[in-house]
Every structure is written in structure tokens, then in C-alpha cells.
Amino acid sequence: MVRVQEQKDVSQPVARATPFANFAIMMRHKGEEKVTDLPLPSSAIEALALEAMSRDLDIGGLIGQVLVAAINKDMIQEVLR
């Protein structure tokens, strides 16, 4: 199971000073969970937003689809580096 959750609890001054958004990826395998933070620069967020809109998804849904595809192609280690 893969779940992507956008972290929105960043204060406004911090959000303005940092051109990154953090996403947390929680993966569960055989009862074990692992959470990985995925900081993305604002340019990546913009590209993801455009791609997600073209697919009628939100950014979290698009990232989830990308991760599932990476897992299915045994490329998840490459993605999470």
C-alpha cells in the first residue's frame, strides 16, 4: 500500500522563505510501515500541478500513481534516492 499525504502545516513565513513543499510517503509491507519525506522544489510542484490537472488528479494522486508504477517496474529505490 502506498499513501501520499501533502504536509500543509507549514507556517506562512517558513513557506515564503523556503521554495520547497514536503510530501510524506507512507509505505506498508508485511505489516511494517516506513514514512519517507519527499521535499520538492517549487518548480517541481508547478510541473506536477500541470500534469495532475491534465489527468484530472490532485498532486497527491499523481505522485501515488508514479510510485505505484515505480514499484510495479521494480524502480522504487531509484525514485526514493
N, C-alpha and C positions, 0 to 999 in steps of 0.2 A: 504494500500500500504506500502511495506517495501522496502527501498533502503539502500544499504550498500556502503559506499564510503571509500576507504583507504585514509588516510591522508598522503601525501608524501612530505609535505613542511617542514620537519624537517631538520635542518642544520646538516651537517656531524659530527661536534664534539659532538652535543647533541645525535645524533643517535648512535655514538660509545659508549658514556657514559651510555646510558640507554638501557637495554635489553628488551625494550617494543616497540610495534608498536601500534598506535592508529587507531581505526576504528570508524567512526561515523555512527550511525544507525538513520535514519530519518523515523519516523512512522507518517502516516497521518490517522486520523479517524474523520469522520464527520466534515471535514474542519479544524481540528486542527492538527498542526504539533508538534512533540516533537523529539528533537535530543538528543541522548544518546551516550556519548563517551564510547568506549569499548577498554580499554587498554589490550593488550595481550602480555604475555612474549614470548621471542624468541622461547622457546621450544614448545609453543602452535602454533606459526606461522609455525614452521617446520612440526608439525603434520598435521596442516591444509593444508599446501602446498602439502604434500604427498597424503593426502586424496583427495584434489581437483584434483591433477594430475591423480589419479586413476579413477576419474569420468569425466575427460576431461573438467574441470571447472577451473576458476581462484578462488582465495581465497574469493573474494567478493561474487562471485556466490554461493560458497559453504555455506558461512555464511548466505546468503539470503535464501537458501533452508532450512537450520537449523531453522532459525527464522520463516519462514512460517510454517514449521512442528510444531514448538512450539506453534505458535498461533492457529493452527488448533486443537491441543491437549489441548488447554487452559493452557499451561505451560509457557507462556511468562514471567510472573513475576518471575518464578524460574530461567529462563535464564538470565534475566537482573539484578539480585541481585549482 
